[in-house]
Each structure stands twice: as C-alpha cells, then as structure tokens.
Amino acid sequence: MLKMTGVKIELFTEMDMHDFVEKAKRGGIAMAVHRFFKANNPKMGEAYDPSQPTTWISYVDANNLYGWAMSQFLPIGNYKVGR
C-alpha cells in the first residue's frame, strides 16, 4: 500500500528499532486480571484504615481498539529509540 502512495520510508538507523518492530508483530497484553482487590480510602466509611496507605480500585474498559488502530497513519520516519 505504501508503495502505491509513493511515500518515502525512512530506514531504521539502529538495530533496537528493528528489534522493537519484530517483537511488536504479535501484539501484547490484552487483559490483566487479578482475582481479589482491596481498596483503602476515606470513601469506604468505617472500613477505612487510616494507618494503611490509601488505595483505590479503577476499572477501565476500552472499545474498538482495532478500529482506532486501523484509522491511524502508518509511521514512515522520525523513528526514535526509547531509552
């Protein structure tokens, strides 16, 4: 597809860049689940223990991740290695 558009693709300058792409081909974590969570914050009423660190439970649900990814531009240059 990029060949048909005539876009000039910048080459990787470091092996780390190539390794990153190769490792990312199969994707990553899709779900992380723990069986038991315990919060400790002032909104819990009498169950709150001020002697313990304050903790919260957060649930995040993301929909249409594939559709969003397919609507993004493909990288063609300005690659950087994160260190």
C-alpha positions, 0 to 999 in steps of 0.5 A: 500500500505504501508503495502505491502512495509513493511515500518515502520510508525512512530506514531504521538507523539502529538495530533496537528499532528493528528489534522493537518492530519484530517483537511488536508483530504479535501484539501484547497484553490484552487483559490483566486480571487479578482475582481479589482487590482491596481498596483503602480510602476515606470513601469506604466509611468505617472500613477505612484504615487510616494507618494503611496507605490509601488505595483505590480500585479503577476499572477501565474498559476500552472499545474498538481498539482495532478500529482506532488502530486501523484509522491511524497513519502508518509511521514512515520516519522520525523513528526514535529509540526509547531509552 
